Amino acid sequence: MSGMTIDKALWGGEAVFDELLRDIRARREEFEAQRFISEDIIERFKEIGIYRAFAPAKFGGDSKTPAEFLQVIEALSAADGSAGWVASFGMNPAYLAALPLETLEQVWGESPDIVFAGGIFPPQRAVRVEGGFKVSGRWQFASGCMGASLLGVGILPDEEGGLPRMAVLPREKVSIEKTWDVHGMVATGSFDLVVDDVVVPEEWTFIRGDTPTLDAPFFSYPSLSFAAQVLSVTSLGVAREALDVLVGMSAGRKSVTGAPQLGDRTYVQIEVAKAEARLRSSRAFFYEATNDAWAAIEAGGKPSPDQVSMIRLATTHLTRECAAVAQTAYHLSGMTGAYLNHPLSRCFRDSQMATQHAFMGEITFQNAGAMIFGKDPLPGYL
């Protein structure tokens, strides 16, 4: 019933990948209690190729396609939403590719398995000094920072015409404050980053979304759209898990009121069928938009504005639909799913948190709708 499609041979092989999923499921409470994914799991993400998925082949990267990567994040997220969210930052070459080539040779020179995390907001003023920019401030929502060796922070050069940049620093130059106290995606470790008067060389900064300095098909894929996709697809895995858990609950479970078993109730059958349709149809649109854009790149071109818009629309739509599916499963479970340590409680909380991300806001629909009518979207959408 899963509807997932993933070639496990691309990610360490079936036995290795399935064992990783089992371990993640077994340790969900551990991750949630500490509010971040344990270091040994990050190491296993490296081993199966999560963080080298898009690193250039010249540096030992694997040159995966966007769809292949999205499918593995979907599968990991079914085991645990936070684990999938943290693994999703394996798309970091899409960001880092805007660094100068000489800098990238230092980033990937020893290994392509680099773990990068960043806190972009709020952008902090940075003064240009000899050798680069003096960086200070606090940044929120640095998901996966506990397992990262490189950290990025958003800066705004304090000079006329300065464009927002991301400054990349080694982990030891940044303080991490464990401020992440939320109700969903708890184990993403989306803590605050604090930097105190660190000079970051200009060649270790880049304009987010700027033209990549590397020439490979993946770097023609719209990076900001992909940054939204890798987060959105976590909700797909979470919603799939929610439905599977609910269906599994019906076997042998008797109601204390004497009512029919869950799977024998007509209203439950109807609602689960509707939820299954919502999940599969939004998933199909999501991967269709992904593959359309990738086909344009493989043909030697680049995605059209309309194709990029469809990626953004499918991404936000997927997140909203998956949240609704998880909510349906949670409601149908009754009091059983209400306990904090129940899988449906976690699925419900994680799916709702995904909708709160700025990438998934209502503004996506406004921009996509404007383009459908032949009008220009707001700046930054494409």
Sequence and secondary structure as in RCSB ss.txt:
>XXXX:A:sequence
MSGMTIDKALWGGEAVFDELLRDIRARREEFEAQRFISEDIIERFKEIGIYRAFAPAKFGGDSKTPAEFLQVIEA
LSAADGSAGWVASFGMNPAYLAALPLETLEQVWGESPDIVFAGGIFPPQRAVRVEGGFKVSGRWQFASGCMGASL
LGVGILPDEEGGLPRMAVLPREKVSIEKTWDVHGMVATGSFDLVVDDVVVPEEWTFIRGDTPTLDAPFFSYPSLS
FAAQVLSVTSLGVAREALDVLVGMSAGRKSVTGAPQLGDRTYVQIEVAKAEARLRSSRAFFYEATNDAWAAIEAG
GKPSPDQVSMIRLATTHLTRECAAVAQTAYHLSGMTGAYLNHPLSRCFRDSQMATQHAFMGEITFQNAGAMIFGK
DPLPGYL
>XXXX:A:secstr
       GGGGT HHHHHHHHHHHHHTHHHHHHHTS  HHHHHHHHHHTSTTSSS GGGT     HHHHHHHHHH
HHHH HHHHHHHGGGGTHHHHTTS HHHHHHHSSS S   EEEEEEEEEEEEEETTEEEEEEEEEEETTGGG SE
EEEEEEESSTT   EEEEEEGGG EEE     SSSGGG  EEEEEEEEEEEGGGEE TT   SS SGGGGS HHH
HHHHHHHHHHHHHHHHHHHHHHHHTTT   TT    GGG HHHHHHHHHHHHHHHHHHHHHHHHHHHHHHHHHTT
S   HHHHHHHHHHHHHHHHHHHHHHHHHHHHTGGGGGSTTSHHHHHHHHHHHHHTSGGGSTHHHHHHHHHHTT 
   TT  
